[in-house]
Amino acid sequence: MIGLTPPLEGGSERHIFEVSSRLKNVTVLTQKESLCESKIEVELIKTKINYLKSLFFLITVFLKIPKIFLSKFKVVHIHENYLFLFLPLFKIKFKTIATIHGIKGFRFYDNKVLWFIFKNFLKFSDKIIVVSLADREILKNYFNNLIYIPNGVDTKTYKEIKVPVSNKITFVGRIHEQKGIIYLLKAFYEIKDKIPKFRLEIIGNVNDYAKKLMNEFPDSKVIWRGFILDRKELFKEIASSYVLVYPSLWEALPWPALLEGLASGRPALASDLNGMRNIFSDKEDVLLFEPKDYNKLGEELLKLVNDEKFANFIGVNGKNKAKEYDWDLIANKVSGVLEKW
């Protein structure tokens, strides 16, 4: 497998780590700080600029190609969109798989020229795995070798966690415009006087965008927790939340952070992105609201805060739904693709 992995923060990074950790005879080409045990390491440039990280990783992967070709690997499985450029080269010797972790909202799809290039490189994949039903609907117009294998969640960790529920509304994820955090902040500002005992906690790396939001929304009840690397500690924070909010503007569905929230048994509010209703039931598993509609988000938050019985109902249903996405099940599906070869 080729792709960036934890401790970098992101859904695709977690996906690669969780799946590779559960499969036999898998080596991951990734950065030195990776939590993966079996890996080919490359240096990772220390920069806050994402495109420089991507460019650097692209170059370092290229330099490792001779080592890959001299190995006894049978399959090369690529997880990073820009690394699909290597598919024609790897196709010379190996079976190839490309896993697409979301295309809507990303430049390589929305830009017609870039999409034309990437689409033609993807044709060199023997199998294309999509983690999103919405993406499958788009890509089936171009490819007939698609396999839907969604993101997953580690449900076992929560079995060891017993924590009381606190009066906090929690967001967990990358601090990025894509995640719609600004609309969560706007919603909280609208209703905070009606729920004086509650605070908003934001868990994610405090970057320049986070600092900008801090300046725009200064409030002692908004707490920026930073990135929590320890998964058990992170899950404790999630499990102790009264409600979890995922206001993303686009995602590959279902996205890992949402699944992790559902597995905790706490109620979740999420953006009603394209394909969400194919997976979850509004007012059953998750409460849904239109992306950017912070007024509706605020209304749903008040509804949950004022009706604990309803909040628990949503939480229990969400937890049961998350069991369908346990990482063991997801890894078995990936293994099934490999066994056919």
C-alpha positions in Angstrom: 0.0 0.0 0.0 1.1 3.5 -0.7 -0.2 6.6 1.1 0.3 8.8 4.1 -0.6 7.4 7.5 -1.0 8.5 11.2 0.1 10.4 13.1 -1.0 12.7 10.3 -4.5 13.8 10.8 -7.1 12.7 8.3 -9.6 10.0 7.3 -7.6 8.5 4.4 -4.5 8.2 6.7 -6.6 6.3 9.3 -8.1 4.1 6.7 -4.8 3.0 5.3 -3.4 2.3 8.8 -6.5 0.4 10.1 -6.8 -1.8 7.0 -3.1 -2.6 6.6 -2.8 -3.4 10.3 -5.4 -6.2 9.8 -4.0 -7.8 6.7 -1.2 -10.3 6.3 1.9 -9.7 4.2 1.3 -6.0 3.7 4.0 -3.3 3.6 3.1 0.4 3.6 5.2 3.0 1.8 4.7 6.0 4.0 6.5 8.6 6.1 8.9 7.9 9.0 6.5 9.0 11.7 3.9 6.4 10.7 2.4 4.1 13.2 2.5 1.3 10.7 4.8 -1.6 11.8 5.7 -3.0 8.3 6.7 0.0 6.2 9.1 1.4 3.7 9.9 4.8 5.1 10.4 8.2 3.4 11.1 11.5 4.9 8.2 13.9 5.3 8.8 17.6 4.7 8.0 19.7 7.7 5.7 22.4 6.3 2.2 23.6 6.9 1.6 24.0 3.2 -0.3 20.9 2.0 0.7 21.0 -1.7 4.4 21.1 -0.7 3.8 18.0 1.4 2.1 16.3 -1.5 4.8 17.3 -4.0 7.5 16.1 -1.7 5.8 12.7 -1.1 5.3 12.3 -4.8 9.0 12.8 -5.4 10.0 10.4 -2.6 7.7 7.7 -3.8 9.2 8.0 -7.2 12.7 7.5 -5.7 11.5 4.3 -4.1 10.1 2.8 -7.3 13.3 0.8 -8.0 13.0 -0.9 -4.6 9.4 -1.7 -5.2 10.1 -3.3 -8.6 12.9 -5.4 -7.1 10.6 -6.7 -4.4 8.4 -9.8 -4.4 5.2 -7.8 -4.0 2.3 -8.9 -6.1 -0.1 -6.0 -5.8 0.4 -2.2 -5.5 -2.5 -0.5 -3.8 -2.5 3.3 -4.0 -4.5 5.6 -1.7 -3.5 9.1 -2.6 -5.2 10.9 -5.5 -2.0 12.4 -6.9 -0.1 9.1 -6.8 -2.5 7.7 -9.4 0.0 9.1 -11.8 2.2 6.1 -11.1 -0.4 3.5 -12.0 0.8 3.0 -15.6 4.3 2.4 -14.3 3.3 -0.1 -11.6 1.0 -1.8 -14.1 4.0 -3.1 -15.9 4.8 -5.6 -13.2 2.0 -5.6 -10.6 -1.7 -6.0 -10.2 -3.0 -2.5 -9.3 -5.7 -1.1 -7.0 -6.6 2.5 -6.5 -8.7 3.5 -3.5 -10.5 6.8 -4.0 -11.2 8.6 -0.7 -13.5 11.3 -2.2 -13.6 13.3 -5.4 -16.3 15.9 -5.0 -14.9 19.1 -3.8 -11.3 18.2 -4.7 -9.5 20.1 -7.4 -8.5 17.0 -9.4 -12.2 16.3 -10.1 -13.7 19.8 -10.2 -11.1 21.0 -12.7 -12.0 19.5 -16.1 -8.4 19.4 -17.3 -7.1 17.7 -14.2 -10.0 15.3 -14.1 -9.3 14.3 -17.7 -5.7 13.5 -16.8 -6.5 11.6 -13.6 -9.4 9.7 -15.2 -7.1 8.3 -17.8 -4.5 7.3 -15.3 -7.1 5.5 -13.3 -7.8 3.3 -16.3 -4.6 1.5 -15.4 -6.2 0.1 -12.2 -7.2 -3.5 -12.2 -9.7 -2.6 -9.4 -10.9 0.8 -8.2 -12.2 0.9 -4.6 -14.5 3.7 -3.6 -15.3 4.6 0.0 -18.3 6.7 -0.9 -21.7 5.7 -2.5 -21.9 9.2 -4.0 -18.6 8.8 -5.7 -19.6 5.4 -7.0 -22.6 7.0 -8.7 -20.3 9.5 -10.5 -17.5 7.0 -11.4 -19.7 4.3 -12.7 -20.1 6.5 -15.8 -16.4 6.0 -16.5 -15.4 2.6 -15.0 -16.9 -0.8 -14.7 -14.3 -2.2 -12.2 -15.6 -0.4 -9.2 -15.9 -1.9 -5.7 -17.6 -0.1 -2.8 -15.8 -0.6 0.5 -16.6 2.2 2.9 -14.6 3.7 5.7 -14.7 2.0 9.1 -14.5 2.4 12.8 -12.8 0.7 15.8 -15.8 -0.2 17.9 -13.8 -2.2 20.4 -12.1 0.8 21.9 -15.3 2.1 23.3 -16.0 -1.1 25.2 -13.1 -0.2 27.6 -14.3 3.4 28.1 -16.7 4.4 30.9 -16.9 8.1 31.3 -19.8 10.5 32.4 -21.5 12.7 29.8 -20.6 16.3 30.1 -22.3 19.5 28.9 -20.3 19.9 25.8 -20.9 20.0 22.1 -17.9 18.5 20.3 -16.3 18.7 16.9 -13.5 16.3 15.9 -11.6 16.6 12.7 -9.1 18.6 10.6 -9.4 22.3 11.0 -10.1 23.2 7.4 -12.7 25.2 5.4 -14.0 21.9 4.1 -15.1 20.8 7.6 -17.6 23.7 7.9 -16.4 24.6 11.4 -17.3 28.3 10.8 -21.0 27.3 10.5 -20.8 25.4 13.8 -19.4 28.4 15.5 -22.1 30.6 14.0 -24.8 28.2 15.2 -23.3 28.1 18.7 -23.1 31.9 18.9 -26.8 32.0 18.0 -27.9 29.6 20.7 -25.3 29.9 23.5 -27.4 32.2 25.7 -30.2 29.6 25.6 -27.9 26.8 26.8 -25.7 28.6 29.3 -24.4 25.4 30.9 -22.9 24.1 27.6 -19.6 24.8 25.9 -18.3 24.0 22.4 -15.1 22.0 22.2 -13.1 21.7 18.9 -10.6 18.9 18.6 -8.1 19.2 15.8 -4.7 20.6 15.0 -4.5 24.3 15.8 -3.3 25.8 12.5 -3.5 29.2 10.8 -7.1 28.7 9.9 -8.0 27.8 13.5 -6.3 30.9 14.7 -8.3 33.0 12.2 -11.5 31.4 13.6 -10.4 32.1 17.2 -10.1 35.8 16.3 -13.5 35.9 14.6 -15.3 34.0 17.4 -13.6 34.9 20.7 -15.5 33.3 23.6 -14.6 31.6 26.8 -17.2 28.8 26.1 -15.4 27.9 22.8 -12.5 25.7 23.7 -9.8 24.7 21.2 -8.4 21.4 22.4 -5.8 20.8 19.7 -4.9 17.4 18.1 -5.2 14.4 20.4 -2.9 11.7 19.0 -3.8 9.0 21.7 -6.8 7.3 20.3 -8.1 6.1 23.7 -8.0 9.6 25.1 -9.7 10.9 21.9 -12.4 8.4 22.3 -12.9 9.4 25.9 -13.5 12.9 24.8 -16.0 11.8 22.2 -17.8 9.4 24.6 -18.1 12.2 27.2 -19.8 14.6 24.8 -23.4 15.4 25.0 -23.7 15.8 21.2 -21.2 15.5 18.3 -21.3 17.8 15.3 -19.9 17.1 11.8 -20.7 20.2 9.6 -18.6 19.3 6.6 -19.2 20.8 3.2 -18.1 17.7 1.3 -16.8 14.2 2.4 -16.4 10.7 1.2 -19.3 8.9 2.8 -19.5 7.7 5.5 -16.5 9.6 6.7 -14.3 8.1 9.6 -14.8 10.9 12.1 -18.6 10.5 11.9 -18.4 6.7 12.3 -16.2 7.1 15.3 -18.7 9.5 16.8 -21.6 7.2 16.2 -19.8 4.2 17.7 -19.6 6.1 21.0 -23.3 6.0 21.5 -23.6 9.8 21.6 -26.0 11.6 19.3 -24.6 13.1 16.1 -25.5 16.0 13.9 -24.1 15.9 10.4 -24.3 17.7 7.1 -26.8 16.2 4.7 -24.3 15.6 2.0 -25.1 13.8 -1.3 -25.6 10.2 -0.5 -26.0 10.5 3.3 -29.6 9.4 3.2 -28.5 6.2 1.3 -26.6 5.3 4.5 -28.3 7.0 7.5 -31.8 7.8 8.4 -32.6 11.4 9.5 -34.0 11.4 13.1 -33.1 7.7 13.5 -29.3 7.2 13.2 -28.2 10.8 12.8 -29.8 14.3 12.7 -29.1 15.9 9.3 -29.0 19.5 8.3 -28.2 21.3 5.0 -24.5 22.2 4.7 -23.9 25.9 5.8 -27.4 26.2 7.3 -26.3 27.2 10.8 -29.8 28.3 11.8 -31.1 24.7 11.2 -28.0 23.4 13.0 -28.7 25.6 16.0 -32.3 24.4 16.1 -31.3 20.7 16.1 -28.8 21.4 18.8 -31.4 23.0 21.0 -33.8 20.0 20.3 -31.2 17.5 21.5 -30.2 19.6 24.6 -33.8 20.0 25.6 -34.9 16.4 25.0 -32.4 14.0 26.6 -34.6 11.0 25.9 -34.6 11.8 22.2 -30.8 12.5 22.3 -30.2 9.0 23.8 -32.5 7.4 21.2 -30.4 8.9 18.4 -27.2 7.9 20.1 -28.2 4.2 20.6 -29.4 3.9 17.0 -26.2 5.5 15.7 -24.1 3.1 17.8 -25.9 0.1 16.3 -25.4 1.5 12.8 -21.6 1.9 13.4 -21.3 -1.8 14.1 -21.9 -2.4 10.4 -18.6 -0.5 9.7 -16.2 -2.2 12.1 -12.7 -2.1 10.7 -12.4 -5.9 10.9 -15.3 -6.1 8.5 -13.8 -3.5 6.2 -10.4 -5.2 6.2 -12.0 -8.5 5.3 -13.7 -6.9 2.3 -10.3 -5.6 1.1 -8.7 -9.0 1.7 -11.5 -10.5 -0.4 -10.4 -8.4 -3.4 -6.8 -9.5 -2.9 -7.6 -13.2 -2.6 -9.2 -13.2 -6.1 -5.6 -12.7 -7.4 
